[in-house]
């Protein structure tokens, strides 16, 4: 016997079919939701890797910065030490040069005094020579005067 469709029967079957369709839609949405959570988890994993990589990079940068700061401090100290060494050397050199100038001035004064004495002696010899004819002594004194004058000129040039 065949059942004759009735409104009540149709309604029960229709409800059952609709319920199955709704369940399938819910099932598809749960699958879609599961896929979304899976993709979200993958995204979180990639984000964790990126953050970990960034943290490693930051530590590397901080280490590099510390190394640069240490090198800069070392460079500053070395530069200060070099400037101090140059300043000390220049001060010692200046003292040495001024000391030599003082010695040159003393020697120049001695030579001038000696030259004046020789000139006086020479003028005495000239007077005496005019009376006596001792040409050798006069030539020797003239050469001594000339050499002393040359030394004096050289010393005056080094003084300047």
ChimeraX attribute file (.defattr): number of C-alpha atoms within 10 A of each C-alpha:
attribute: neighborCount
match mode: 1-to-1
recipient: residues
	/A:1	3
	/A:2	4
	/A:3	6
	/A:4	8
	/A:5	9
	/A:6	9
	/A:7	9
	/A:8	9
	/A:9	12
	/A:10	12
	/A:11	12
	/A:12	12
	/A:13	12
	/A:14	12
	/A:15	12
	/A:16	12
	/A:17	12
	/A:18	12
	/A:19	12
	/A:20	12
	/A:21	12
	/A:22	12
	/A:23	12
	/A:24	12
	/A:25	12
	/A:26	12
	/A:27	12
	/A:28	12
	/A:29	12
	/A:30	12
	/A:31	12
	/A:32	12
	/A:33	12
	/A:34	12
	/A:35	12
	/A:36	12
	/A:37	12
	/A:38	12
	/A:39	12
	/A:40	12
	/A:41	12
	/A:42	12
	/A:43	12
	/A:44	12
	/A:45	12
	/A:46	12
	/A:47	12
	/A:48	12
	/A:49	12
	/A:50	12
	/A:51	12
	/A:52	12
	/A:53	12
	/A:54	12
	/A:55	12
	/A:56	12
	/A:57	12
	/A:58	12
	/A:59	12
	/A:60	12
	/A:61	12
	/A:62	12
	/A:63	12
	/A:64	12
	/A:65	12
	/A:66	12
	/A:67	12
	/A:68	12
	/A:69	12
	/A:70	12
	/A:71	12
	/A:72	12
	/A:73	12
	/A:74	12
	/A:75	12
	/A:76	12
	/A:77	12
	/A:78	12
	/A:79	12
	/A:80	12
	/A:81	12
	/A:82	12
	/A:83	12
	/A:84	12
	/A:85	12
	/A:86	12
	/A:87	12
	/A:88	12
	/A:89	12
	/A:90	12
	/A:91	12
	/A:92	12
	/A:93	12
	/A:94	12
	/A:95	12
	/A:96	12
	/A:97	12
	/A:98	12
	/A:99	12
	/A:100	13
	/A:101	16
	/A:102	13
	/A:103	12
	/A:104	17
	/A:105	15
	/A:106	12
	/A:107	14
	/A:108	20
	/A:109	13
	/A:110	13
	/A:111	17
	/A:112	15
	/A:113	12
	/A:114	14
	/A:115	19
	/A:116	13
	/A:117	12
	/A:118	17
	/A:119	16
	/A:120	12
	/A:121	13
	/A:122	20
	/A:123	13
	/A:124	12
	/A:125	18
	/A:126	17
	/A:127	11
	/A:128	12
	/A:129	15
	/A:130	11
	/A:131	9
	/A:132	10
	/A:133	11
	/A:134	13
	/A:135	12
	/A:136	9
	/A:137	13
	/A:138	16
	/A:139	12
	/A:140	12
	/A:141	16
	/A:142	15
	/A:143	11
	/A:144	15
	/A:145	18
	/A:146	13
	/A:147	13
	/A:148	18
	/A:149	15
	/A:150	12
	/A:151	14
	/A:152	20
	/A:153	13
	/A:154	12
	/A:155	17
	/A:156	13
	/A:157	9
	/A:158	10
	/A:159	13
	/A:160	6
